[in-house]
Structures are given as C-alpha cells and as structure tokens.
C-alpha cells in the first residue's frame, strides 16, 4: 500500500510539473510585456477633476483568457473620465445589460472581454441600446468575444482569427474628420499583440494600420487595420485591436487614442 501511494504521488508530481511547464510556455509564447514609454497615468485624486457631463459603462467580464492588463486599464479609464469630464462605472457584471440601465450611459466600453459573456436577453438589450443611438467602444479582445453572434461582430467590424507573439511594430495614422485621431506620432511605433482577422474589416473608416513588414506573423497583407470606426444600426462603434499589455495603459499616445474613441461613441465631439 505504501509503495503504491508513493508511485501515485510521484506520477501526480510529474503531471503537475508538466502542466506548470505548459502554462509557462504559453505565457512565454506571448512575449514580454515591455513598456515603450515609462510612467503610469496619474490617479484620479492627483489630477484636476472636471464636472461630469456623461456616463460610460466599462465592461470587463472574461469567459476565456483573462488579461493581466485589466486592473491598469480600469484605473486608466477612471483617470480619463476625471480629466475629461465623464463618469466611469467599471464592472464585470453582465446583469447591467438591460434597457433601464444601459440608457443611463452615453457609451459602453468592452474592455478586454473574452469568450461568451452575455445571455440571450442581455444580447437583445445591447442591440436595442445601439439601435436607440448608443455608442460602443471595443478594446483589443472585445473582438475575441461572443464568436457565434454575427450582429456583434458586424458592430465591431471584424472577426478575430488569431495573433503572433507580442512584438514591436510600426503604425500608420490616417487623417480623420472631427478630431477622431488625436495628435499621434507618425509613424507610431509601439509594442502590442497584433490581431489577425478572418477577413478584412468591411464598411468601416480606418484610423490606424500596422505595417506587417515591421513584425512577424501578420496575415492581412499590405492593408492591415488595427483601429477603425463606423455608424452601425442606428448607433456608433469604435474599435482598437491594441491594448493587450499592461504597459499600453501607461502610454500617453495610446490613452489619447482610446479617449478619442470614447468621445466619438458618446457623441461628445
């Protein structure tokens, strides 16, 4: 009996070591999270707080991969709100996706959500919100969410296909009306996880594209958009494929980029 218990214990230890190694390998395959620019965004109590003119719902639920960047991203959303005059409610509770709640928000931000996060009733509420003129901002893995819901992916503009490891890459920023692109570096170089799509985004206005010659693993060709916007089904949608890393949410150009999306979706431009 003792020998058998020792054999089982040894086998279990080997299995656990193997599982840990697999998890570590998957983490390493994503590449290091290095920051392009130092510094963290100031906390709301250290900036000039402006009166709130509208409310933004920031939704972070994940039914799949959980991004380590979410806490930093939520803190950055609160700081942007304090600086630019909007109130942020951050939650991972999908029960807030009902008509009476959603109508109180000028825009909803789907912040690194993954997997299936909505019930059928909540999906209908989001559709009604958009059709009533509501705005939606999708950040990074919002595209890797609700893969079986065609309306949702028409709203965001594309379907997620996959990505290579985190890498440094060169971006092109395109002119946009009404200040939709804030002053950004040209070219803009930064480190992130660069998404491929099942097909190129259709019927959208491209804001930023990535040069596939500046990194490895791109599959979209010479035209590889990573941020865009459009009016859709009565409402507005703005999406950026960037924002995987924690460092993203301490980069001033990236935060300016996200802010422009929030202001567009909330019809505050």
Order of alpha helices (4+ residues) and beta strands (2+ residues): alpha-beta-alpha-beta-alpha-beta-alpha-beta-alpha-beta-beta-beta-beta-beta-beta-beta-alpha
